[in-house]
C-alpha cells in the first residue's frame, strides 16, 4: 500500500505515520517524482527485520525496494 500526502493535504503526525507503516518510521534516502513534484519516501524502519512483504507498488512504479506500507510526502517531512 502507498499513502500519498500532498502539500495541500493535512500533514500526518508521528503516530499517524507509525500507524500506517506499522512501526517506527524511517525516511528513505530516495526521493520519487510524481508529475514533476518531489516526494519523500517514509517506510517501516524494521520492515526487512520483521519480514514484511516487498511493496510491489513502490517497486513497480519507482524501482525502489521497500518492505511493507509506504508513505509519500510531497515536499518532504516538515
MOPAC internal coordinates of N, CA, C and O (Angstrom, degrees):
PM7 1SCF
backbone

  N    0.0000 0     0.00 0     0.00 0    0    0    0
  C    1.4469 1     0.00 0     0.00 0    1    0    0
  C    1.5254 1   108.96 1     0.00 0    2    1    0
  O    1.2310 1   121.25 1   -37.48 1    3    2    1
  N    1.3055 1   115.21 1   142.52 1    3    2    1
  C    1.4613 1   122.15 1   175.18 1    5    3    2
  C    1.5240 1   107.42 1  -121.91 1    6    5    3
  O    1.2310 1   120.53 1   -51.90 1    7    6    5
  N    1.3215 1   116.60 1   128.10 1    7    6    5
  C    1.4613 1   122.26 1   171.98 1    9    7    6
  C    1.5191 1   106.82 1  -106.25 1   10    9    7
  O    1.2310 1   120.32 1   -55.11 1   11   10    9
  N    1.3356 1   116.98 1   124.89 1   11   10    9
  C    1.4641 1   121.43 1  -179.76 1   13   11   10
  C    1.5214 1   108.83 1  -107.35 1   14   13   11
  O    1.2310 1   121.21 1   -52.13 1   15   14   13
  N    1.3367 1   115.29 1   127.87 1   15   14   13
  C    1.4576 1   121.84 1   178.27 1   17   15   14
  C    1.5274 1   107.57 1  -116.93 1   18   17   15
  O    1.2310 1   120.83 1   -68.77 1   19   18   17
  N    1.3282 1   116.02 1   111.23 1   19   18   17
  C    1.4576 1   121.25 1   177.75 1   21   19   18
  C    1.5266 1   109.96 1   -84.17 1   22   21   19
  O    1.2310 1   120.59 1   -19.28 1   23   22   21
  N    1.3351 1   116.47 1   160.72 1   23   22   21
  C    1.4666 1   120.28 1  -178.02 1   25   23   22
  C    1.5197 1   112.41 1   -58.03 1   26   25   23
  O    1.2310 1   120.00 1   146.47 1   27   26   25
  N    1.3202 1   117.61 1   -33.53 1   27   26   25
  C    1.4696 1   120.23 1  -177.68 1   29   27   26
  C    1.5315 1   112.60 1   -78.55 1   30   29   27
  O    1.2310 1   120.42 1   166.66 1   31   30   29
  N    1.3468 1   116.81 1   -13.34 1   31   30   29
  C    1.4678 1   121.29 1  -179.89 1   33   31   30
  C    1.5246 1   110.66 1   -77.91 1   34   33   31
  O    1.2310 1   121.10 1   -18.03 1   35   34   33
  N    1.3372 1   115.50 1   161.97 1   35   34   33
  C    1.4617 1   120.31 1   171.69 1   37   35   34
  C    1.5267 1   107.10 1   -62.24 1   38   37   35
  O    1.2310 1   120.47 1   -49.75 1   39   38   37
  N    1.3147 1   116.70 1   130.25 1   39   38   37
  C    1.4547 1   120.59 1   179.86 1   41   39   38
  C    1.5193 1   110.55 1   -77.52 1   42   41   39
  O    1.2310 1   120.72 1   -36.34 1   43   42   41
  N    1.3117 1   116.23 1   143.66 1   43   42   41
  C    1.4539 1   121.90 1  -178.79 1   45   43   42
  C    1.5231 1   110.46 1   -80.17 1   46   45   43
  O    1.2310 1   120.84 1   -36.23 1   47   46   45
  N    1.3447 1   116.00 1   143.77 1   47   46   45
  C    1.4577 1   118.77 1   173.46 1   49   47   46
  C    1.5322 1   108.23 1   -90.54 1   50   49   47
  O    1.2310 1   120.71 1    -3.49 1   51   50   49
  N    1.3256 1   116.24 1   176.51 1   51   50   49
  C    1.4512 1   121.08 1  -175.80 1   53   51   50
  C    1.5238 1   112.49 1   -58.07 1   54   53   51
  O    1.2310 1   120.15 1   133.29 1   55   54   53
  N    1.3281 1   117.32 1   -46.71 1   55   54   53
  C    1.4678 1   120.48 1  -178.67 1   57   55   54
  C    1.5239 1   111.47 1   -62.24 1   58   57   55
  O    1.2310 1   120.10 1   141.16 1   59   58   57
  N    1.3266 1   117.41 1   -38.84 1   59   58   57
  C    1.4645 1   120.84 1   178.44 1   61   59   58
  C    1.5312 1   110.97 1   -64.87 1   62   61   59
  O    1.2310 1   120.67 1   137.03 1   63   62   61
  N    1.3437 1   116.33 1   -42.97 1   63   62   61
  C    1.4660 1   119.31 1   178.49 1   65   63   62
  C    1.5228 1   110.85 1   -64.91 1   66   65   63
  O    1.2310 1   120.23 1   138.46 1   67   66   65
  N    1.3410 1   117.16 1   -41.54 1   67   66   65
  C    1.4633 1   120.33 1   178.63 1   69   67   66
  C    1.5252 1   111.05 1   -63.08 1   70   69   67
  O    1.2310 1   120.54 1   142.97 1   71   70   69
  N    1.3064 1   116.57 1   -37.03 1   71   70   69
  C    1.4612 1   120.82 1   178.51 1   73   71   70
  C    1.5324 1   110.97 1   -64.54 1   74   73   71
  O    1.2310 1   120.36 1   139.18 1   75   74   73
  N    1.3086 1   116.91 1   -40.82 1   75   74   73
  C    1.4682 1   121.05 1  -178.73 1   77   75   74
  C    1.5321 1   111.00 1   -67.69 1   78   77   75
  O    1.2310 1   120.23 1   135.17 1   79   78   77
  N    1.3367 1   117.17 1   -44.83 1   79   78   77
  C    1.4675 1   119.42 1  -176.74 1   81   79   78
  C    1.5255 1   112.62 1   -87.82 1   82   81   79
  O    1.2310 1   120.22 1   168.05 1   83   82   81
  N    1.3256 1   117.19 1   -11.95 1   83   82   81
  C    1.4612 1   120.27 1   176.11 1   85   83   82
  C    1.5091 1   114.93 1    81.17 1   86   85   83
  O    1.2310 1   120.04 1  -149.63 1   87   86   85
  N    1.3230 1   117.53 1    30.37 1   87   86   85
  C    1.4685 1   120.38 1   178.26 1   89   87   86
  C    1.5100 1   111.13 1   162.12 1   90   89   87
  O    1.2310 1   121.55 1    20.39 1   91   90   89
  N    1.3434 1   114.64 1  -159.61 1   91   90   89
  C    1.4647 1   119.98 1   178.52 1   93   91   90
  C    1.5245 1   109.50 1   -61.06 1   94   93   91
  O    1.2310 1   120.99 1   -35.22 1   95   94   93
  N    1.3316 1   115.70 1   144.78 1   95   94   93
  C    1.4584 1   118.86 1  -179.33 1   97   95   94
  C    1.5269 1   111.17 1   -96.81 1   98   97   95
  O    1.2310 1   122.12 1   -24.84 1   99   98   97
  N    1.3202 1   113.54 1   155.16 1   99   98   97
  C    1.4571 1   121.68 1   175.33 1  101   99   98
  C    1.5243 1   107.43 1  -141.59 1  102  101   99
  O    1.2310 1   120.88 1   -44.06 1  103  102  101
  N    1.3292 1   115.92 1   135.94 1  103  102  101
  C    1.4654 1   120.28 1   173.35 1  105  103  102
  C    1.5138 1   107.20 1   -89.79 1  106  105  103
  O    1.2310 1   121.18 1   -58.35 1  107  106  105
  N    1.3241 1   115.34 1   121.65 1  107  106  105
  C    1.4572 1   120.58 1   177.17 1  109  107  106
  C    1.5240 1   109.31 1   -71.31 1  110  109  107
  O    1.2310 1   120.06 1   -29.30 1  111  110  109
  N    1.3369 1   117.50 1   150.70 1  111  110  109
  C    1.4708 1   119.20 1   177.12 1  113  111  110
  C    1.5270 1   112.16 1   -71.05 1  114  113  111
  O    1.2310 1   120.53 1   165.39 1  115  114  113
  N    1.3468 1   116.59 1   -14.61 1  115  114  113
  C    1.4639 1   120.85 1  -179.44 1  117  115  114
  C    1.5308 1   109.89 1   -80.62 1  118  117  115
  O    1.2310 1   120.58 1   -43.60 1  119  118  117
  N    1.3076 1   116.49 1   136.40 1  119  118  117
  C    1.4639 1   121.61 1   167.03 1  121  119  118
  C    1.5119 1   106.49 1  -106.93 1  122  121  119
  O    1.2310 1   120.79 1   -30.65 1  123  122  121
  N    1.3284 1   116.10 1   149.35 1  123  122  121
  C    1.4602 1   119.23 1   175.59 1  125  123  122
  C    1.5186 1   108.74 1  -117.62 1  126  125  123
  O    1.2310 1   120.87 1   -24.16 1  127  126  125
  N    1.3102 1   115.93 1   155.84 1  127  126  125
  C    1.4689 1   121.77 1   179.15 1  129  127  126
  C    1.5138 1   109.15 1  -114.88 1  130  129  127
  O    1.2310 1   121.69 1   -47.15 1  131  130  129
  N    1.3376 1   114.37 1   132.85 1  131  130  129
  C    1.4575 1   121.99 1   173.30 1  133  131  130
  C    1.5180 1   106.41 1  -130.76 1  134  133  131
  O    1.2310 1   120.49 1   -59.80 1  135  134  133
  N    1.3104 1   116.67 1   120.20 1  135  134  133
  C    1.4681 1   122.15 1  -178.27 1  137  135  134
  C    1.5207 1   111.80 1    50.30 1  138  137  135
  O    1.2310 1   120.67 1  -138.54 1  139  138  137
  N    1.3406 1   116.33 1    41.46 1  139  138  137
  C    1.4615 1   121.65 1   177.13 1  141  139  138
  C    1.5169 1   114.93 1    78.74 1  142  141  139
  O    1.2310 1   119.63 1  -179.25 1  143  142  141
  N    1.3211 1   118.32 1     0.75 1  143  142  141
  C    1.4681 1   122.00 1   179.91 1  145  143  142
  C    1.5283 1   109.12 1  -102.65 1  146  145  143
  O    1.2310 1   120.92 1   -37.68 1  147  146  145
  N    1.3342 1   115.85 1   142.32 1  147  146  145
  C    1.4588 1   121.85 1  -177.57 1  149  147  146
  C    1.5271 1   110.78 1   -93.11 1  150  149  147
  O    1.2310 1   121.00 1   -42.55 1  151  150  149
  N    1.3390 1   115.70 1   137.45 1  151  150  149
  C    1.4638 1   122.57 1  -179.32 1  153  151  150
  C    1.5215 1   109.99 1  -127.85 1  154  153  151
  O    1.2310 1   120.33 1   -44.78 1  155  154  153
  N    1.3363 1   116.98 1   135.22 1  155  154  153
  C    1.4543 1   121.35 1   168.50 1  157  155  154
  C    1.5181 1   108.72 1   -75.72 1  158  157  155
  O    1.2310 1   120.90 1   -31.26 1  159  158  157
  N    1.3349 1   115.88 1   148.74 1  159  158  157
  C    1.4583 1   122.02 1   178.24 1  161  159  158
  C    1.5290 1   107.94 1  -107.98 1  162  161  159
  O    1.2310 1   120.82 1   -62.31 1  163  162  161
  N    1.3308 1   116.05 1   117.69 1  163  162  161
  C    1.4575 1   122.74 1  -179.73 1  165  163  162
  C    1.5253 1   108.27 1  -110.16 1  166  165  163
  O    1.2310 1   120.58 1   -50.42 1  167  166  165
  N    1.3369 1   116.49 1   129.58 1  167  166  165
  C    1.4645 1   121.65 1  -176.56 1  169  167  166
  C    1.5234 1   110.30 1  -136.28 1  170  169  167
  O    1.2310 1   121.19 1    -4.04 1  171  170  169
  N    1.3259 1   115.33 1   175.96 1  171  170  169
  C    1.4626 1   121.82 1   174.27 1  173  171  170
  C    1.5286 1   107.87 1   -75.27 1  174  173  171
  O    1.2310 1   121.09 1   -57.48 1  175  174  173
  N    1.3275 1   115.52 1   122.52 1  175  174  173
  C    1.4640 1   121.12 1  -177.78 1  177  175  174
  C    1.5278 1   112.64 1   -58.29 1  178  177  175
  O    1.2310 1   120.37 1   149.24 1  179  178  177
  N    1.3194 1   116.89 1   -30.76 1  179  178  177
  C    1.4552 1   121.58 1  -176.61 1  181  179  178
  C    1.5306 1   112.52 1  -110.40 1  182  181  179
  O    1.2310 1   120.74 1  -155.61 1  183  182  181
  N    1.3255 1   116.19 1    24.39 1  183  182  181
  C    1.4602 1   120.15 1  -177.28 1  185  183  182
  C    1.5086 1   113.90 1   -56.64 1  186  185  183
  O    1.2310 1   119.96 1   135.35 1  187  186  185
  N    1.3282 1   117.68 1   -44.65 1  187  186  185
  C    1.4658 1   121.04 1   179.89 1  189  187  186
  C    1.5258 1   110.39 1   -69.00 1  190  189  187
  O    1.2310 1   120.20 1   134.28 1  191  190  189
  N    1.3330 1   117.23 1   -45.72 1  191  190  189
  C    1.4725 1   121.85 1  -179.47 1  193  191  190
  C    1.5266 1   110.87 1   -59.98 1  194  193  191
  O    1.2310 1   120.55 1   142.07 1  195  194  193
  N    1.3441 1   116.56 1   -37.93 1  195  194  193
  C    1.4634 1   121.40 1  -177.80 1  197  195  194
  C    1.5297 1   113.09 1   -87.92 1  198  197  195
  O    1.2310 1   120.87 1  -169.58 1  199  198  197
  N    1.3276 1   115.94 1    10.42 1  199  198  197
  C    1.4719 1   121.87 1   176.75 1  201  199  198
  C    1.5298 1   113.20 1    57.25 1  202  201  199
  O    1.2310 1   120.58 1  -142.28 1  203  202  201
  N    1.3346 1   116.50 1    37.72 1  203  202  201
  C    1.4625 1   119.00 1   174.45 1  205  203  202
  C    1.5283 1   108.34 1   -70.85 1  206  205  203
  O    1.2310 1   119.96 1   -29.18 1  207  206  205
  N    1.3139 1   117.67 1   150.82 1  207  206  205
  C    1.4653 1   119.78 1  -178.81 1  209  207  206
  C    1.5336 1   111.43 1   -70.26 1  210  209  207
  O    1.2310 1   121.14 1   -26.62 1  211  210  209
  N    1.3130 1   115.43 1   153.38 1  211  210  209
  C    1.4693 1   120.35 1   174.86 1  213  211  210
  C    1.5193 1   108.08 1   -61.91 1  214  213  211
  O    1.2310 1   120.77 1   -43.56 1  215  214  213
  N    1.3150 1   116.12 1   136.44 1  215  214  213
  C    1.4530 1   121.45 1   177.73 1  217  215  214
  C    1.5318 1   107.28 1   -80.52 1  218  217  215
  O    1.2310 1   121.09 1   -82.55 1  219  218  217
  N    1.3162 1   115.52 1    97.45 1  219  218  217
  C    1.4706 1   121.57 1  -176.02 1  221  219  218
  C    1.5313 1   112.03 1   -63.47 1  222  221  219
  O    1.2310 1   120.04 1   147.43 1  223  222  221
  N    1.3380 1   117.52 1   -32.57 1  223  222  221
  C    1.4700 1   120.58 1   179.25 1  225  223  222
  C    1.5250 1   111.02 1   -61.78 1  226  225  223
  O    1.2310 1   120.31 1   131.88 1  227  226  225
  N    1.3324 1   117.02 1   -48.12 1  227  226  225
  C    1.4719 1   121.26 1   179.63 1  229  227  226
  C    1.5319 1   110.16 1   -65.33 1  230  229  227
  O    1.2310 1   120.65 1   137.49 1  231  230  229
  N    1.3137 1   116.35 1   -42.51 1  231  230  229
  C    1.4615 1   120.63 1   179.92 1  233  231  230
  C    1.5277 1   111.02 1   -62.13 1  234  233  231
  O    1.2310 1   120.21 1   132.30 1  235  234  233
  N    1.3329 1   117.20 1   -47.70 1  235  234  233
  C    1.4626 1   121.28 1  -178.43 1  237  235  234
  C    1.5224 1   112.80 1   -65.95 1  238  237  235
  O    1.2310 1   120.38 1   137.70 1  239  238  237
  N    1.3321 1   116.87 1   -42.30 1  239  238  237
  C    1.4674 1   120.64 1  -173.66 1  241  239  238
  C    1.5257 1   113.47 1   -83.63 1  242  241  239
  O    1.2310 1   120.34 1   147.44 1  243  242  241
  N    1.3568 1   116.95 1   -32.56 1  243  242  241
  C    1.4663 1   119.16 1  -171.95 1  245  243  242
  C    1.5275 1   114.26 1  -127.91 1  246  245  243
  O    1.2310 1   119.97 1   174.53 1  247  246  245
  N    1.3319 1   117.66 1    -5.47 1  247  246  245
  C    1.4544 1   120.49 1   179.03 1  249  247  246
  C    1.5211 1   114.57 1    71.09 1  250  249  247
  O    1.2310 1   120.31 1  -156.54 1  251  250  249
  N    1.3341 1   117.01 1    23.46 1  251  250  249
  C    1.4652 1   122.01 1  -179.78 1  253  251  250
  C    1.5189 1   108.11 1  -110.23 1  254  253  251
  O    1.2310 1   120.54 1   -48.22 1  255  254  253
  N    1.3251 1   116.57 1   131.78 1  255  254  253
  C    1.4555 1   120.71 1   177.60 1  257  255  254
  C    1.5206 1   109.59 1   -91.87 1  258  257  255
  O    1.2310 1   120.86 1   -64.87 1  259  258  257
  N    1.3293 1   115.95 1   115.13 1  259  258  257
  C    1.4645 1   122.20 1   173.99 1  261  259  258
  C    1.5237 1   107.52 1  -132.76 1  262  261  259
  O    1.2310 1   121.40 1   -20.90 1  263  262  261
  N    1.3024 1   114.93 1   159.10 1  263  262  261
  C    1.4618 1   120.76 1  -177.28 1  265  263  262
  C    1.5182 1   109.15 1  -114.49 1  266  265  263
  O    1.2310 1   120.63 1   -56.95 1  267  266  265
  N    1.3214 1   116.40 1   123.05 1  267  266  265
  C    1.4600 1   121.79 1  -179.98 1  269  267  266
  C    1.5208 1   112.03 1    89.53 1  270  269  267
  O    1.2310 1   121.55 1    13.07 1  271  270  269
  N    1.3257 1   114.64 1  -166.93 1  271  270  269
  C    1.4614 1   121.55 1  -177.99 1  273  271  270
  C    1.5242 1   111.05 1   -67.87 1  274  273  271
  O    1.2310 1   121.20 1   -25.72 1  275  274  273
  N    1.3278 1   115.31 1   154.28 1  275  274  273
  C    1.4607 1   120.87 1   179.42 1  277  275  274
  C    1.5216 1   109.62 1  -134.23 1  278  277  275
  O    1.2310 1   121.50 1   -27.58 1  279  278  277
  N    1.3184 1   114.74 1   152.42 1  279  278  277
  C    1.4625 1   122.30 1   175.27 1  281  279  278
  C    1.5177 1   106.99 1  -120.39 1  282  281  279
  O    1.2310 1   120.43 1   -47.92 1  283  282  281
  N    1.3271 1   116.78 1   132.08 1  283  282  281
  C    1.4527 1   122.29 1   173.41 1  285  283  282
  C    1.5201 1   107.72 1  -107.48 1  286  285  283
  O    1.2310 1   120.43 1   -58.05 1  287  286  285
  N    1.3271 1   116.78 1   121.95 1  287  286  285
  C    1.4637 1   121.27 1  -176.80 1  289  287  286
  C    1.5174 1   109.15 1  -115.57 1  290  289  287
  O    1.2310 1   121.02 1   -66.43 1  291  290  289
  N    1.3425 1   115.65 1   113.57 1  291  290  289
  C    1.4651 1   121.43 1  -179.51 1  293  291  290
  C    1.5229 1   109.66 1   -62.43 1  294  293  291
  O    1.2310 1   121.00 1   -48.95 1  295  294  293
  N    1.3230 1   115.69 1   131.05 1  295  294  293
  C    1.4649 1   120.53 1   178.09 1  297  295  294
  C    1.5244 1   113.47 1    79.48 1  298  297  295
  O    1.2310 1   119.87 1   174.71 1  299  298  297
  N    1.3129 1   117.85 1    -5.29 1  299  298  297
  C    1.4597 1   121.67 1   176.56 1  301  299  298
  C    1.5198 1   113.82 1    89.99 1  302  301  299
  O    1.2310 1   122.11 1    -7.60 1  303  302  301
  N    1.3283 1   113.57 1   172.40 1  303  302  301
  C    1.4716 1   120.49 1   177.19 1  305  303  302
  C    1.5134 1   109.74 1   -64.50 1  306  305  303
  O    1.2310 1   120.90 1   -37.03 1  307  306  305
  N    1.2987 1   115.89 1   142.97 1  307  306  305
  C    1.4697 1   121.32 1   179.09 1  309  307  306
  C    1.5068 1   109.87 1  -105.71 1  310  309  307
  O    1.2310 1   120.10 1   180.00 1  311  310  309

